[in-house]
Amino acid sequence: MHPAFSVIFFTTASGAGYGLLALLGLFGAAGLLPPDRGFGVAGFGIGFVLVTLGLLSSTFHLGHPERAWRALTQWRSSWLSREGVLAILTYVPTGLYASSWVFLGRNDGAFALLAIAGALLCGLTVYCTAMIYASLKPVRRWSNPWVVPAYLLLGLATGALLLDLLTRAFGLGAPHFTVLAVAALLLAGGMKAAYWRSIAAETGGSTVSSATGLGRPGGVKLLDAPHTEANYLMQEMGFRIARKHANRLRRISALTLFAIPVFLLVASLAVAAGAALAFSTLALLSAGLGVVVERWLFFAEARHTVMLYYGAEDA
């Protein structure tokens, strides 16, 4: 599949934003974060900016972005529509909770219920984003049981990295925030490794022979191309990446998204506050690069069965 930058930015930015908003709500409701006004403005501001920019960027890939609102009406059957509806609903409890934190100096008591509701909606929105891809059976590498948990854990991990950096910057840092980020990265790394192993070992995909039902008499090959020029489907769903390049990008992603940030975060526990802040910043920057590579590869490695019609040997 063609890795559109708008969709890559949408899935990575909104995932990190929802992860941060959910963690702010849960830790605040649990009394582990004080309702500091400056911290609240920075934390919720970054979370809402990432989510909003991500959602807006998702419309840039549409042929008619001005009609994006119509997708909200199909929530009964479309994961994309459900994601849009939940994304809008999420603004309500998280926005009210952020207001109570910033303007009232309260993040406990009855306001904690808003935090819990907001965190739940954040998780459900990311779940719907993952299901947009996991529900597409014609794309085997998306219709995979590891896709949804990987999306959720990557959103949690990137959100935890943001939270760790913010708490250090505002002098609220505590070991449990760093431990959470390390644990989330390790779990997400294990989940992503399982996904890569799964698609590397997959067999029994669709072929021209199986699609036409003519496999038993002999091999089926395309006699003539269906089009003389490339069309939209061929451009969007016919993107191919060589295995050697895919393996190299997997190693880059594993290194920058998981290995380097984990090392830096663990090291930050043993150094002074200034150095710890620098380590946390570098960990976030490294993970940001790694998650973009991971998401680009997620799209680039996907193969749609429609390409069998255009001469692909398997899909």
Order of alpha helices (4+ residues) and beta strands (2+ residues): alpha-alpha-alpha-alpha-alpha-alpha-alpha-alpha-alpha-alpha-alpha
